[in-house]
Amino acid sequence: MSFFKEFKEFAMRGNVMDLAVGVIIGGAFGKIVTSLVDNILMPIIGLFTQGRSFNDLFVQLDTSKEPVHSLADAKAKGVAVFAYGAFIQSVIDFLIIAFCIFLLVKFVNKLTQKKKEEPAAPEISSTDKLLIEIRDELKKKS
């Protein structure tokens, strides 16, 4: 029974729960960014690549077979290809996700920094210090 008790203590630690929430939100955030890339950015980039998607960019390695014109066709026919376009697409997705997370962390750091920065007590002048000492001495005598 101690194994289950130990596992329960581990699973209920604050850091583990925070990590679980972060993974779930990160997965949903990844879907949003993937949609942003696939549906908004890549069509704009597609204008410069004559409408071809990065995912369709490949080099046919097996030249003994008939030439294929799409990556899906190559996979269906079992033709060996070097699919560099899918790699480029993954790199673009990663860079956008990393940039968005950077902006999010920067925003959260600004919020927490403002909370931590409380106004410091104003510096007491020497005259004020002297008056405080006099007041304290008068309180002692009365």
Phi and psi in degrees as GROMACS dihedral restraints (atoms count N, CA, C in turn):
[ dihedral_restraints ]
;  ai    aj    ak    al  type     phi  dphi    fc
    3     4     5     6     1   -66.5    20    10
    4     5     6     7     1   -29.2    20    10
    6     7     8     9     1   -62.0    20    10
    7     8     9    10     1   -45.5    20    10
    9    10    11    12     1   -67.9    20    10
   10    11    12    13     1   -37.2    20    10
   12    13    14    15     1   -64.7    20    10
   13    14    15    16     1   -42.7    20    10
   15    16    17    18     1   -63.8    20    10
   16    17    18    19     1   -41.3    20    10
   18    19    20    21     1   -64.3    20    10
   19    20    21    22     1   -41.3    20    10
   21    22    23    24     1   -61.5    20    10
   22    23    24    25     1   -44.3    20    10
   24    25    26    27     1   -62.4    20    10
   25    26    27    28     1   -40.5    20    10
   27    28    29    30     1   -64.3    20    10
   28    29    30    31     1   -46.0    20    10
   30    31    32    33     1   -69.8    20    10
   31    32    33    34     1   -26.1    20    10
   33    34    35    36     1   -94.1    20    10
   34    35    36    37     1     2.4    20    10
   36    37    38    39     1   -63.5    20    10
   37    38    39    40     1   150.5    20    10
   39    40    41    42     1   -60.2    20    10
   40    41    42    43     1   -41.3    20    10
   42    43    44    45     1   -64.6    20    10
   43    44    45    46     1   -38.0    20    10
   45    46    47    48     1   -67.0    20    10
   46    47    48    49     1   -42.5    20    10
   48    49    50    51     1   -66.4    20    10
   49    50    51    52     1   -40.4    20    10
   51    52    53    54     1   -62.5    20    10
   52    53    54    55     1   -40.5    20    10
   54    55    56    57     1   -64.4    20    10
   55    56    57    58     1   -42.2    20    10
   57    58    59    60     1   -61.8    20    10
   58    59    60    61     1   -44.7    20    10
   60    61    62    63     1   -62.6    20    10
   61    62    63    64     1   -41.3    20    10
   63    64    65    66     1   -62.7    20    10
   64    65    66    67     1   -39.8    20    10
   66    67    68    69     1   -66.3    20    10
   67    68    69    70     1   -42.5    20    10
   69    70    71    72     1   -65.5    20    10
   70    71    72    73     1   -46.6    20    10
   72    73    74    75     1   -66.1    20    10
   73    74    75    76     1   -37.8    20    10
   75    76    77    78     1   -62.4    20    10
   76    77    78    79     1   -38.9    20    10
   78    79    80    81     1   -63.2    20    10
   79    80    81    82     1   -44.2    20    10
   81    82    83    84     1   -66.9    20    10
   82    83    84    85     1   -39.2    20    10
   84    85    86    87     1   -64.4    20    10
   85    86    87    88     1   -37.4    20    10
   87    88    89    90     1   -61.6    20    10
   88    89    90    91     1   -38.5    20    10
   90    91    92    93     1   -65.2    20    10
   91    92    93    94     1   -39.7    20    10
   93    94    95    96     1   -63.8    20    10
   94    95    96    97     1   -45.9    20    10
   96    97    98    99     1   -67.0    20    10
   97    98    99   100     1   -39.4    20    10
   99   100   101   102     1   -61.4    20    10
  100   101   102   103     1   -40.9    20    10
  102   103   104   105     1   -64.3    20    10
  103   104   105   106     1   -41.0    20    10
  105   106   107   108     1   -59.3    20    10
  106   107   108   109     1   -45.3    20    10
  108   109   110   111     1   -67.6    20    10
  109   110   111   112     1   -50.8    20    10
  111   112   113   114     1   -68.2    20    10
  112   113   114   115     1   -38.7    20    10
  114   115   116   117     1   -99.5    20    10
  115   116   117   118     1   -18.6    20    10
  117   118   119   120     1  -119.3    20    10
  118   119   120   121     1   -55.4    20    10
  120   121   122   123     1   -74.2    20    10
  121   122   123   124     1   -45.1    20    10
  123   124   125   126     1   -65.4    20    10
  124   125   126   127     1   -36.9    20    10
  126   127   128   129     1   -61.5    20    10
  127   128   129   130     1   -35.1    20    10
  129   130   131   132     1   -67.8    20    10
  130   131   132   133     1   -44.2    20    10
  132   133   134   135     1   -65.6    20    10
  133   134   135   136     1   -32.4    20    10
  135   136   137   138     1   -60.9    20    10
  136   137   138   139     1   -25.5    20    10
  138   139   140   141     1   -61.8    20    10
  139   140   141   142     1   -33.6    20    10
  141   142   143   144     1   -85.0    20    10
  142   143   144   145     1   -17.5    20    10
  144   145   146   147     1  -106.4    20    10
  145   146   147   148     1    26.3    20    10
  147   148   149   150     1    55.3    20    10
  148   149   150   151     1    40.3    20    10
  150   151   152   153     1    80.6    20    10
  151   152   153   154     1    -0.3    20    10
  153   154   155   156     1   -83.1    20    10
  154   155   156   157     1   135.9    20    10
  156   157   158   159     1   -78.6    20    10
  157   158   159   160     1   150.5    20    10
  159   160   161   162     1   -60.6    20    10
  160   161   162   163     1   -33.7    20    10
  162   163   164   165     1   -62.5    20    10
  163   164   165   166     1   -23.1    20    10
  165   166   167   168     1   -90.7    20    10
  166   167   168   169     1     0.8    20    10
  168   169   170   171     1   -82.8    20    10
  169   170   171   172     1   124.3    20    10
  171   172   173   174     1  -158.5    20    10
  172   173   174   175     1   164.9    20    10
  174   175   176   177     1  -122.3    20    10
  175   176   177   178     1   128.4    20    10
  177   178   179   180     1   -77.4    20    10
  178   179   180   181     1   121.7    20    10
  180   181   182   183     1   -88.5    20    10
  181   182   183   184     1   -33.7    20    10
  183   184   185   186     1   -90.9    20    10
  184   185   186   187     1    92.1    20    10
  186   187   188   189     1   -81.9    20    10
  187   188   189   190     1    -6.4    20    10
  189   190   191   192     1   -75.7    20    10
  190   191   192   193     1   -20.0    20    10
  192   193   194   195     1   -93.0    20    10
  193   194   195   196     1   165.5    20    10
  195   196   197   198     1   -64.7    20    10
  196   197   198   199     1   148.3    20    10
  198   199   200   201     1   -63.9    20    10
  199   200   201   202     1   141.4    20    10
  201   202   203   204     1  -110.8    20    10
  202   203   204   205     1   153.7    20    10
  204   205   206   207     1  -113.4    20    10
  205   206   207   208     1    -3.8    20    10
  207   208   209   210     1  -144.9    20    10
  208   209   210   211     1   156.4    20    10
  210   211   212   213     1   -66.3    20    10
  211   212   213   214     1   -38.9    20    10
  213   214   215   216     1   -62.5    20    10
  214   215   216   217     1   -40.6    20    10
  216   217   218   219     1   -64.7    20    10
  217   218   219   220     1   -41.0    20    10
  219   220   221   222     1   -63.5    20    10
  220   221   222   223     1   -42.6    20    10
  222   223   224   225     1   -66.9    20    10
  223   224   225   226     1   -38.7    20    10
  225   226   227   228     1   -64.9    20    10
  226   227   228   229     1   -36.8    20    10
  228   229   230   231     1   -88.1    20    10
  229   230   231   232     1    -6.8    20    10
  231   232   233   234     1    74.1    20    10
  232   233   234   235     1    28.8    20    10
  234   235   236   237     1   -84.6    20    10
  235   236   237   238     1   134.7    20    10
  237   238   239   240     1   -73.4    20    10
  238   239   240   241     1   126.3    20    10
  240   241   242   243     1  -134.4    20    10
  241   242   243   244     1   155.8    20    10
  243   244   245   246     1  -103.1    20    10
  244   245   246   247     1    97.5    20    10
  246   247   248   249     1   -88.9    20    10
  247   248   249   250     1    73.3    20    10
  249   250   251   252     1   -71.4    20    10
  250   251   252   253     1   -22.7    20    10
  252   253   254   255     1   -65.5    20    10
  253   254   255   256     1   -39.0    20    10
  255   256   257   258     1   -64.1    20    10
  256   257   258   259     1   -35.9    20    10
  258   259   260   261     1   -66.1    20    10
  259   260   261   262     1   -44.3    20    10
  261   262   263   264     1   -59.7    20    10
  262   263   264   265     1   -42.4    20    10
  264   265   266   267     1   -60.7    20    10
  265   266   267   268     1   -42.6    20    10
  267   268   269   270     1   -65.9    20    10
  268   269   270   271     1   -38.6    20    10
  270   271   272   273     1   -65.1    20    10
  271   272   273   274     1   -42.5    20    10
  273   274   275   276     1   -62.8    20    10
  274   275   276   277     1   -44.9    20    10
  276   277   278   279     1   -57.6    20    10
  277   278   279   280     1   -46.2    20    10
  279   280   281   282     1   -61.6    20    10
  280   281   282   283     1   -45.7    20    10
  282   283   284   285     1   -62.7    20    10
  283   284   285   286     1   -40.1    20    10
  285   286   287   288     1   -68.6    20    10
  286   287   288   289     1   -42.9    20    10
  288   289   290   291     1   -62.5    20    10
  289   290   291   292     1   -44.7    20    10
  291   292   293   294     1   -61.6    20    10
  292   293   294   295     1   -41.1    20    10
  294   295   296   297     1   -65.6    20    10
  295   296   297   298     1   -43.1    20    10
  297   298   299   300     1   -64.4    20    10
  298   299   300   301     1   -41.2    20    10
  300   301   302   303     1   -65.9    20    10
  301   302   303   304     1   -38.6    20    10
  303   304   305   306     1   -58.2    20    10
  304   305   306   307     1   -46.9    20    10
  306   307   308   309     1   -63.5    20    10
  307   308   309   310     1   -39.6    20    10
  309   310   311   312     1   -64.8    20    10
  310   311   312   313     1   -45.9    20    10
  312   313   314   315     1   -64.5    20    10
  313   314   315   316     1   -39.9    20    10
  315   316   317   318     1   -62.5    20    10
  316   317   318   319     1   -41.4    20    10
  318   319   320   321     1   -64.2    20    10
  319   320   321   322     1   -45.9    20    10
  321   322   323   324     1   -64.3    20    10
  322   323   324   325     1   -40.3    20    10
  324   325   326   327     1   -62.5    20    10
  325   326   327   328     1   -38.2    20    10
  327   328   329   330     1   -63.9    20    10
  328   329   330   331     1   -41.6    20    10
  330   331   332   333     1   -64.1    20    10
  331   332   333   334     1   -45.1    20    10
  333   334   335   336     1   -71.9    20    10
  334   335   336   337     1   -30.2    20    10
  336   337   338   339     1   -68.0    20    10
  337   338   339   340     1   -38.4    20    10
  339   340   341   342     1   -65.5    20    10
  340   341   342   343     1   -35.5    20    10
  342   343   344   345     1   -67.9    20    10
  343   344   345   346     1   -37.5    20    10
  345   346   347   348     1   -72.8    20    10
  346   347   348   349     1   -31.0    20    10
  348   349   350   351     1   -80.8    20    10
  349   350   351   352     1    88.2    20    10
  351   352   353   354     1   -93.1    20    10
  352   353   354   355     1   146.4    20    10
  354   355   356   357     1   -62.0    20    10
  355   356   357   358     1   131.4    20    10
  357   358   359   360     1   -73.3    20    10
  358   359   360   361     1   152.4    20    10
  360   361   362   363     1   -63.9    20    10
  361   362   363   364     1   135.8    20    10
  363   364   365   366     1   -63.0    20    10
  364   365   366   367     1   146.1    20    10
  366   367   368   369     1   -67.2    20    10
  367   368   369   370     1   132.7    20    10
  369   370   371   372     1   -86.4    20    10
  370   371   372   373     1   129.7    20    10
  372   373   374   375     1   -73.7    20    10
  373   374   375   376     1   164.1    20    10
  375   376   377   378     1   -64.0    20    10
  376   377   378   379     1   -33.9    20    10
  378   379   380   381     1   -65.3    20    10
  379   380   381   382     1   -43.5    20    10
  381   382   383   384     1   -64.7    20    10
  382   383   384   385     1   -39.1    20    10
  384   385   386   387     1   -60.7    20    10
  385   386   387   388     1   -43.4    20    10
  387   388   389   390     1   -63.8    20    10
  388   389   390   391     1   -42.7    20    10
  390   391   392   393     1   -63.7    20    10
  391   392   393   394     1   -38.0    20    10
  393   394   395   396     1   -64.7    20    10
  394   395   396   397     1   -42.2    20    10
  396   397   398   399     1   -63.0    20    10
  397   398   399   400     1   -42.2    20    10
  399   400   401   402     1   -62.9    20    10
  400   401   402   403     1   -44.2    20    10
  402   403   404   405     1   -60.5    20    10
  403   404   405   406     1   -43.9    20    10
  405   406   407   408     1   -64.6    20    10
  406   407   408   409     1   -38.4    20    10
  408   409   410   411     1   -66.4    20    10
  409   410   411   412     1   -38.6    20    10
  411   412   413   414     1   -67.1    20    10
  412   413   414   415     1   -35.0    20    10
  414   415   416   417     1   -66.7    20    10
  415   416   417   418     1   -36.1    20    10
  417   418   419   420     1   -66.4    20    10
  418   419   420   421     1   -37.5    20    10
  420   421   422   423     1   -75.9    20    10
  421   422   423   424     1   -26.2    20    10
